[in-house]
Amino acid sequence: MATVKDDVKEVLLGSEHEPQLSQITRGAFMRYARKDEASDELYLGEEEFIDAVAPESEDYHKIKRFQYGILFLVADRDGKGRVNLRDWAVFQNLLAKPDAEYEVIFRFFDKDRTGYINFEDFYKIWQAHKSESSLPFDWTSEWATLYIGSKNRRHLMTYPQFAQMLRGLQGERVRQAFLHFDKNKDGYIEPEDFQRIILETASHKLSDYLLENLPTLCNISTGSKISYANVRAFQNMIQQMDMVELIVRNATNKSSDGKITRTDFLNEAARISRFNLYTPMEADILFHFAGLDEPSGRLSMKDFARVVDPSWHTVYSLGATSISDAGQKAFATTKSLMHDVLESIHHFALGSLAGAFGAFMVYPIDLVKTRMQNQRSVAGQVLYKNSIDCAKRVIKNEGFTGLYSGVLPQLVGVAPEKAIKLTVNDLVRGKFTDKATGQIWWGNELLAGGSAGACQVIFTNPLEIVKIRLQIQGEVAKTVEGTPKRSAVWIVRNLGLMGLYKGASACLLRDGELVFPFSAIYFPTYSHLKKDYFGESPQKSLGVVQMLTAGAIAGMPAAYFTTPCDVIKTRLQVEARKGEATYTGLRHAAKTIYQQEGFKAFFKGGPARILRSSPQFGFTLAGYEVLQRTFPMPGHADEEGPRGHVEPGVGLAEAKAPLPYLRSRNALKVILDLDENFGRPKLPPGKQFAGIPGFGGRSPA
């Protein structure tokens, strides 16, 4: 029982826990392992290990797949050149630790597994991985001496000491590199030298856009050179990118047009930051790079994304680097027309199935609603006292299946209804939505919803009138003897084309853009509930329960306030019985109902409509969500963009990969602070490394 409850919870709320370590350990190992023919032992070579820890669906634009070979050296504890299941289990357990990023690096340098790092051993490994063209770094500097001791008094480094040294290493590398290029000691360097410094020390952490425009930093002040103050300010900004993004996002969300100025940024920083105060130069640098294409000084989140999102790709880089990287190939390939058509068909099919499921679940309520709306007082007597009495009488007189009279036309009609309504609403909203800010005027929201409902009527009115007549005929058969039971085909033939659109004007009143428009009420309400109440944004996707709740709540006012139109539509579409009033049109029906039955008659079946519409929208959304997860678009990824699951896009979004993958990536980010060439094999002079075939490059010529 507990298992069933857990499964249901996972479908509705999503998984709230990481997969069990034993499952990851054995499953991933067995998937990629190969067998030693001599000993029958399963093991991972370096290539198989990289496949296991670096899934091809991720983005390897910044850190190449072959550089994950560094982790292989950590997992291969005995230096055998292979990783068996025991080694793999130890490595996975290591990645499960909360400080795994630094401990992985510590074990990489602690070759003898003593628990300490000897500087001479550390220096040899560092020297072996850096290239001859790398910027120089002085390990006898005052900064280094504070961590490792002077040249004649070196001491062993413990794990905490080593991790803290790595934390400040990048800043010291930048400082020494600046001194290296500042030949005349005037505190200025050339823009090209600054660009080289950042490329060698932080290119694995910054976006292509930022890296390509580094020389323009000299333009924030007079002169054509870059001062050390500029460099330090720039470094402070990139080290605080997460906080910068949070400040920018808060400020843009408060802005009426989604854009902010430098003053807005500093004001918001003062509100939400206790210790991270930003200097005028740091703010200038942020707005300089974000506003290169927007000289007005009012910038949106889209402008800042190119600076604060390290995975941001330029068009050139997508097509020019690492052709064998699966993530880049998937992102660089534009969708063909055929793919768009197939994707539309896929969404149409899932929407149809989900809509049919939702309609089927609430159909008995719909039948009761229809009969309650259609009943009229004859000599002061009514057939049904209330909705519950109606349901009981239907089951008693017609059996349980009577609750599903006319269900087939309803299910058939759901497919075009959902497809047309959702497509038209999205199309019109897209036309009136500001692409930069994502904002849309409320009047255009009403227009989009109303247009969707109006287009829907063309396809659904014939099915609606057939459904209603099938629903009513069971009631007629019990009250009028000799009444024949008609099929859906007979009703269609008898009505003809014009008859199938009887009551269409009232349908427009209910679902279109005139009085009490259902869709015009529902879609804006649903959109604002998701955005304003549940906090949906490009960076936060809602769970199934949240979407179900938003859909159900949005359906309540839409259903109730359009009940008068639904009553009129039902009376027009139902064939009048002997002795009952007949209606010549919309106005005549409304006038007659008011005169004979009073104002309350317009809201007959209102509660039933709410009870039907709310769960129907909820069931439809939940069903659609489950179908999308169960039957994803074949050959189509999760729209992650170039960054895959490990590198979330801009927006302080959570990465979706398991923590072991995240910590593997983060460990490599820290170790590349030592030198960008870590993990690249050494080549003879004059040869340039082009990557490992299959892991992001070609064999060198």
N, C-alpha and C positions, 0 to 999 in steps of 0.2 A: 504493500500500500504506500509505504514511504517513497518507493521508487516512482510510482505513478504521480504522486504529488510533486516530487522534485522535477519530473519531466514536464508537467503542466506549468510549473513555476518558471522553468527555463524558457519555455515557448513564449509565455506572456511577458516576463520581466527580463529575459536574457540571462546569460550565465554570469554569475557573480563571483566565480572562483576560477583560479588557474587549473589547468588539467593536472592530475596527479603526476608527481615526478616519475614514478615507476612507469607510467604509460608513455610519457615523453621519452624516457631513457630507452626502453626496450623497442618501442615502436619506431622511433627515428633511426636507431642503430640498425635494426633488422631491415629497414627499408633500403639502406644504402650499403650495408656491409657486404663484403665478398669473402669467399672461403679460401683459406690456405690449403692447397691440395695435399701438402705433406702432413700437416697436423690436424686438418679438418677444423681449425680454429677460425671463427669469424672475426674480421677486423676491418677497420677503416684506414685506407691510405689517405694521403693528404688531399687528393682530389675528392674522394668520397666524403671526407670530413667536411670539406668546404661546402659540398652539396647539402650536408646535414645541418650545418649551422648557419648557412647563408642561402635561404630559399630564393629561387630565381624571380619570384614575384616582387621582390624588394627593389629599391632604387640603389644602384651602385655608382651613381654619378660622382659622389664625393669620396666615398671609401670603396675601392674596387674589391671585387670578390676575391681576387688572389691574395689580398692583404689579410684575409681571414686565416691564411696559413700561419700567421703569428700565433693564433689560438691553438693550432695543431701542435705547435712546439710546447705549449703549456699542457695540453692533454696527454701528449706522449711523454709520460713521466720518466720512463727509462731510456729514452732516446733510441728506441728500436726502429723508428720510422713507420710505426703502425700503432693504432689505438684499438685495443680490444674492448669488450663489453665492460670489464671492470674499470678500465681507464675512462671510458665514456661516462660511466655512472659517477665516478669521482668528479669529472669535469662538470657534469650537469648539476651535481650537488654544490659545487663551487659557485656556479652561476646563480644558484638559488639564494645565496647569501645577500643580505641587504647592501653590503659594501663590495659586491663582487667586482665592480669595475676596477677598483684599485688593487684588490687582491690578485686578480688575474695578471695584472702588470707586474706586481711584486713577484709572483711565481715565475714569470717569464725571465726575470733577471736573477732570481735565486735558483740557479741551476743545481746547486748541491743540496738543496732543500734543508738548509740549516736554520732558516727562520730569520736570517740577517742577510744584508747585501753588502758585499765588499766593494769599495769604490773601484778598485782596479778591474774586477770582473765586470762591473757595470760599465766602465769606460770602454772595455774591449768590445762588448756587445754593441754599445752605442756607436763606436767608431766603425764597426763592421757594417752597420746598416745605413749610415749617412753616406751621401755621395761626395765626390771630390769638389763638386761645384756648390755644395751647401754653404750657407753663410757660416762664418766662424763663430765658435762659442768658447769662451774662456772658463774652464772649470777651476781655475785658480783665483777667480774674481772674489771680491768680498762677499757677494751674495752667496756664491757656492760654498765658500769657507764656513759660513754660518751654519750650513746644513751638514757638510761632510768633513769639516776640519781643514786646517791648512795643509800644504803639500807634505810636510814632514810629520804631521799629526792627524792623519786620516783616522776616522773611526768607523765602525760598522754601523749601518743604518738599520733601525728596526722598521717594522711595517708602518706604524703611524708616522715616523719621521720621513720615511721615503714618500708616502702618500702626500704629506704636506709639502714636500719639496716639489713634487710634480704639480701641485696646485698653483704654485707661483712661477713655474718654469717659463711659461709662455711670455709673461711680462718681462722677465729678465732677458729672454732671447730678443725681444723687440728692442729693449734698451741697448743691448750690446750691438745689435745690428745698426741702430741709429748712429752710435758712436763710430762704427766701422765706416759708414758712408760720410759722416761729418768730418771731412779731412781737415778743414781749416778751423774747426772747433768754434763755429759761430752760432751753433744751435739750429742750423737749417740743412735740409737735404733736398735733392731733386725729386720731383714727383715720381719719376720712373724708379728711383731707389726705394721710395716708400712703397710703391706697388710691389716690388720684388720682396720686400720685408714681409708684407702681409701675405703674399702668395706662398711664401715658404714657411710661415708660422701659423697661419690660420685659414688657409684656403679650404680645408676640410670642414670648416664651420660656417662659412659665409656663402651667400648666394652668388651666382655668376654675375648678376647685374651689379652687385656691389664691387666685386673684384675687377670687373672691366672698367669701372668708372673711378677707381681709386685715385688716378692722377689728378682728377678734377678737384680734389680736396684743397689744392693750392688756391682755388678761386674764392674760398670763404674769407680770405683776408687779402690785403694789398701785397703785391709782389708775386713772384712766380715760383717760390719755393715753399716747402712745408716745414713748419717749426716742430720742435719736440713737444710743445704744448698741444699742437694739433694731433700728433701721434698718440699722446697719452689720452687726450679727450676721445679720440676715435676708439682706442682700446677699451676705455671705460664703457663706452656705449655698447660695443659688441659683447662685452662680458656681462652686460645687464640686459640683453635682448629680451629675455622673458618678461622682465619688469617693464621694459619700454613698451612691449606689445600690450601688456595689460593696461597701462596708462593710456595708450593710443586708443585701444578698443573702448575703454570707458568713456573717453572724451568724445569719440566719434558717435557713440550711441546716444549721447546727450545732445549732440548737435542736430538741429532741425533738418539740415541737408546732408548730414553724414560726413561733413568736412570740418577740419580744425586748422587753427593757425598755431604758430610757435607759442604764442601767449596762452592759448587754450591748453597746450601740452604741459607747460610749466605750472599752470594753475591746477590741473588735474593731478600732476605729480605731487604737488604740495598737499593735496587732499588725501591721497591714498598711500603715500610713501613716508615712512617714519625716518628712515636712515639714508635712503638712496636719493640724495639731493643732486640735481643735475646743474652743472655750470652753464653759463650762457654759451660757451663754445661747444659744449656737448650737444645742446639743443640745436645750435646752428648746424652742426655736422649731420645730425639726424634729418633735419628738414632740407639740408642741401642735397643729400643723396636721394631722399624720397621725392623731392620736388624737381628733379632734373627735367622732367617732361611737363611740369605744371608750374610755370613761373608766377602764378597768382599768389602762391603762398598758402592757399587753402587746399589741404590735402585730405584725401579719403583713405580708408583702410586699404583699398586696392593699391594706392601709391606706396604706402608703407610696407605692403606685403613683399615687394621686391627686395626690401632691405632686411626685414626681420625674419623672413622665411628662408632658412639656409638651403632648402631643397628647391628654391625657385630656379627654373631652367631658362636659358635663353634659347631662341629658335635655333641658333647655330649649334649650340652644344648638344641639342637633342639629336641632330643629324650627323654630327661630326665625330663624336667620341664613342668608343667602346661599342662597336656595332654588335658584338656578341652578347651584350647585356640585355637580358630578356625584358627587364622593366623598361629600359629606354626604347627598345624596339616596339613594345606594345603602346607606349605613349606617343612615339614619333609617328606611328602609322595613322593616317587620318581615316575616319570611318567612311566606308563606301556607301553609295546610295542603297545598294542591296542590303547592307548591314542595318541601315536605318529602317528600311522597310520591315526586315525580319524582327528587329527590336520592337517596332510598333505592334506587329502581329503578336509578339510574345506578351507584351503588356496588355494588349486587348484581350487575349485569351485568359490571362490570369485575372484581369478585372471582371471578365464575364463570369468566370467560375466563382469568384468571391462574391459578386453581386447576386448570383443565383443562390448561393449558400445563405446569404443574409436574407434574401426574400423568402426562401423556403422556411427558415427558422421562425419568421414572424407572420407567415401567411394566415394561420388561424385568426390572429388578431385583426388582420386586414379584412378577412371575411366577416367577422363580427362587426367591424367598423362600417363596412358597406351596408350590411343589413339594418344596422341601427340608423344610418343616415337615410335609408330608403323607406323605413316604416312610417306610415301616416295614420293618423287617428281616424277610425271609421266608427261613427256613432258613439264617439267618446271612448272607444276601446282601442288598445294597442296590442300588438302581438307579443312584444318583448317588454319587460319591465325595465331592464337595464342590460349592460353588456354581458354580465355574468349569466343572467337568465337566458340571454340569446345563445350563448355558447352551450349551455346545458340543453336547451331545446334542439339545437342543431345536432348534437351528439345523440339525443334520444330519438329524434325523428329520422335522421339520415345516417346515423352511425358515425364513428370517429373519422372515417374518410370524408364525411361531409364537410369537415373543417378545411379540407383541401380541394373543394370544388373549384375548378377553373385554375388550378395551380400551374398547369403546363403553359398556357399563354403567358402567364406572369413570368415564369422562368425564361421563356424564349425572349420576352421583351426586355429582360434585364440587360442583356449583352449590348444592344445598340444604345439603350438608355445610358448606361454607365460610360460607355466609350465616347459617345457624342457629348454628354454633359461635361465630363472631365476634360476632353480635348478642347472643346470650345472655350471653357473657362480658362484653361491654361494659356490658350492662344491669345485671348483678349487681354488677360492679365499681363502676359509677356509684352504685348504691344505698348501698354501704358506704364510699365514698371521702369523706373530709372535704373539703368544697368549699373551705374557706379555705386549707388547707395542701396539699391534693393527696395526703395520706397515706392508706394503707389497711393494716389489720392483715393479717399473713401468712395467718392462718386464713381470713379472708374471700377472700383471693386464691385459695386452694385450693378454696374453695366455689364461686367464680365459674367457675374452670376446669372443675371436676367437673360443675357444672350444665350447662355448654356441651356437654361430651362426652355426658352422659346424654340431652339433647334431640336430639343429632345421631343417636343410634342409631335412633330412631324412623323416620327417613327413609333412613338409609344401610344398615341391616342387609339389607333385601331386595336391594338392588343389590350388596351385598358377597357374599351367598351365590350369586347368579347369576354374578357375576364369577369367583368361585373355582371353581365347577363347570365353567365354560367353560375356565378355565385348566388344569384337571386332565384334561379329556376327551381332549386330544391325547396325553397320557401313557398313558391307559387304552387308547386305540385301538391303540397300539404293543405293548401287553403282553397284551391280550385280543382275540382274533380275533372278527370279526363285531360288534364294538361299534358301534352306530350313532352318528353325529354329531348331537348335539342343538342346537337353536337356543335363544336366550335366551327366546323366547316359549314354547317347549315346556317349558322348565325352570320358568317361572313358573306355567303351567297345571298341571303335574304336582305341584308343591309345594303349591299352594294358599296361602291367607292365613296359616294357622298355620305352614306349612313355611317361608315366607319369613322368619319370625322365629326360626327354629331357630338357636341359638347366640347369641341376643340378650343373654342373661345374661352370657355371656363377653365380648361386645362392651362391655357396661357395665363389666365388670372392666377392659377395656383403655382405654376412652374415657370412662367415667363417673366416679362419685365413690365407688366402693367400693375394692377392693384394687388397687394399682398403677394409678391413674388416669392415662391418658395426658394428657388436657387439663389435669388438675390439676397435673401436673408441668410441662407445656410452657408454658402461659401465664404463670405466675409467673416461671419461669426466663427466658423471653423478655423480660418486662417489666423484671426486675432487671438483665439484661445490658445492655439499652438505657440504663437510667437510671444504674446504678452503675458499669458498665465503660466504656461509650461516652459517658456524660455527657449523655444526652438530657434536655432540660428545656423549659419553655415558651419559652425564649429560644434554644435550640439544637436544630435539627432535624437528624436523621442523614441521611447520604448513602445511596445505594442499596447500596453495598458493605458499609457498617456494618450496615444492616438485614438484608442477606442473610446476613452472618456471624452476627449474633445469632440469626436464625431457624434457621440450620443447627446452631449449637452447642446451642441449646435443644432441638432435636429429638433429639439424641443420647441423653441420659439418659432422656428420655421414651420413646423407641423401645425402648431395650434393657431397661429395667426392666419394661416391659409385655409383653415377649416371651412369658413363660409363659402369660399370658392369651390372647395372640394364637394360640399353638400350640393351646390347648384349643378356642378358637373355630373354628380351621381344621378340627380333627378333627371337631367337631360338625357343621360345615356341609358337609363333603365327604361324598359318598355312598360308603359303605364297599364295597370290592371283595370278591370271593369269597375267603374264608379269612382276612379281616382282622377284627379286633375291632370290635364296634359298641358305641356308648356310649349309655347311657340318660339321662344328664344331666351337669351340670357336675362334681359331686363324683365320679361314677363315672368320667368321662373322666380327671380328674386322678389318681385312685387307680390306674386301669388303666395309664396312661402311666408312672407312677412305678414300678409293680411290674414291668412288662414291659421298659421301656427305660431306667429310671434317671433320676436328677435332671437330668442333662445334656440329656435330651430336651426339657425345658421351655424350653431356650434355643436349640433348633434354629432356624436362620435368623436368629439375633440380629444377627450382623454385616450380613447382607443387609438387615435392617430398618433398621439405622443408615445403611447406604449409600443406602437408598431414601428414608428420611424426611428426612435432613439436606439433600440436594440438592433434594428436592421442596419443602420449605419455602423454601429459598433461591431456587429458580426461581420459585415462586409470588410471593414478595415482590418480586423484581426485575421480574417480568412485570407485576405490579400497578402498580408505580411507573412503568414505561414507559407503560402504558396510561393512567394518570392524566395524564401529561404530554402524551400524544398526543391523547387524547380528553377534555379537561376538560369539566366540567359546563357545558352551553350557557347563556350569560348569567350565569355565576357567576364572581365574581372569586376571588382566591386567599386569601380569608378574612383580608385584611390589616386589617380593621377600619377605623376612620376615617382612619388615618394613611397608608394606601397603602404605597408602596415606599420613598419618600424618608425619611419619618419612621418609623423602627422603633419598635415598642412598648417598654414598659418592659423592661429586662433587658440593657442594653448590647449589644443585638442589632445585627448589621450591617444597614445599609440595602441593599435589593436593586437599587436603580436604578443606572444607570451613573454614574461620577464626575461627568461634566458636569452632570447634573441635581442631584446633591448639592451641587456647588460653586455652582451658580446659587442654590439655596435658602440656602446658608450666607452667600453674599455679601449677599443681601437681609436676612438676620438682622443682619448687622453694620451695614449702612447704616441700618436702622431704629433702631439705637441712637442715631443722630443725632436722629431725630424719627419718631414713629409715622406721620406723615402723608406720608412720602416715597412718591411714586408716585400720590398722590391729586390729581386736578385741583383747581385753585383755583375757588371758587364765590363769587358775590356775597354780601355780608353778609346774614345771616338765612336763607341756604340751607344745608341739611345734605347732605353727600355720601352717596349711597346705593349707590355702586358703578357699574361699567360693565355694562350689560345683556349677559348671556352670560358675564361674568367675575366673577360673585359679587355681583350687586346689581341694583337697579332704577333707572330714570331718575328724577331728582329731580322732585318735583311742582312 
